[in-house]
Amino acid sequence: MLSFEAAGSGWKARGLAAALGLGLLAGCQAQPLYGSMSGASQSITVSEADSRVEQVVRNELVLGFGGEQQNGAYQLNLSVSAGLSGLLPGGLDNEFSAARTTVTVTYVLKSTSTGETVKSGSRFADAQLDLPSQNFAQERAKLEAEDRAARQVAALVRADIAAALAR
């Protein structure tokens, strides 16, 4: 026993803290975010993509929902658009200019069994990019910015759907 510890000091407080902690943890439960414990009751089928950016959004959603579902309990229909805006002129040599790409997703989540709309909405995400003077580098910068914005907007849609299915 150390000199600064008194015999029996603090055991009541530690016991009370442990009992309180166990009491709080007893109310917690872990469950899947996008489905029940059985796994099939809240599966989501995502519509096919019509463009490259829509394919990136679709892939992110399919992976986020646990993989490709053929006959899911819900059908998610997507409409994705991408646009480049806000071009700012470069310096004196026009070496770089700045821009913003915006990816917008409009979605409708329907129950497969009833056809009822569970959740619908629209989300968008922006990604900034620099456009160098070389044409190939400009195209790569645009594609990479579209991919970044598509991944961001897919995360927003996934969160919206998770909230709707949790109700």
Phi, psi and omega in degrees: 000135179282159185292333183271354178266130174269149182297126175078007182282132173087356183291330178290317180294318178295320178295318178295317179296319179295316179296319178296316178298317178294324178295320178292320180289337181295334180276349181279148174215148178254133177212157180297146182287322186249018181187178178271183180295331180286332173093334186264343188287340180234033178287148186236129174261126182259136182297159180290154183268148178250350181216170181296316181293320178297326177294322177296315179297314181300314180300317179298319180291316180299315178295322179291332179270005175096018176111172182293131178241125180277312182237071183281166177287340180228150176244126178252114178259130184244147168226118187240136174226151179225142179214153179251131182212174173069036178294125178251134180295150180281193181284204183296321180272359182054042181287320181224151168221157183254152179209174179224133173251139181239129175248125181243132178239127170251129186225154175224123177255119182240148173286131181291323184286320184253341184078003180287138176284119180273318182204138172219155181177185179220136179226153175219159176216145179251152171220130180272153179209156173256137180250105178288176184284345181275134185297315180297319179296325176296315180296318178296319179297320178296315180297316180294323177292320176299318179296318179297314180294323179296319178294322179294315182290329176296322178295323178293316179296317179300319178294319177300315182292321178299319179294320180293321182283340180284343181284000000 
